[in-house]
Amino acid sequence: MKPPIPDPCYIGLDEARQVLSDIGVELNERQMKRAAEKDASGNRKLPFFIDPIDGKLRIEKGTLVRIYREAQIDAENTSKY
């Protein structure tokens, strides 16, 4: 039996910075905003979305942490040690 999927936890830019800080990724406010802004192609570096109620940028906390974990795993799998 699969474990239950946790309920999503949507966080804003400041909370996302704190979550990243908790896992050792220190970003300043400007860096976080740039990761959330759309580029010329309309894509974001991180999957932030606009909250339909208050219009602020949000991201799912588990998704944010998973992106960093997957990047680490990919780096480990492609390294030559």
DAVENWO-V63451 format. One record per helix or strand of 3 or more residues. SS is the DSSP state (@ for helix, = for strand). FROM is the first residue (numbers start at 0). TO is the last residue. Records with the same first field share a line. If there is no record, write none. Layout:
BEGIN
SS->FROM-TO ; FROM-TO
END
This chain:
BEGIN
@->12-21 ; 28-35 ; 60-77
=->56-59
END
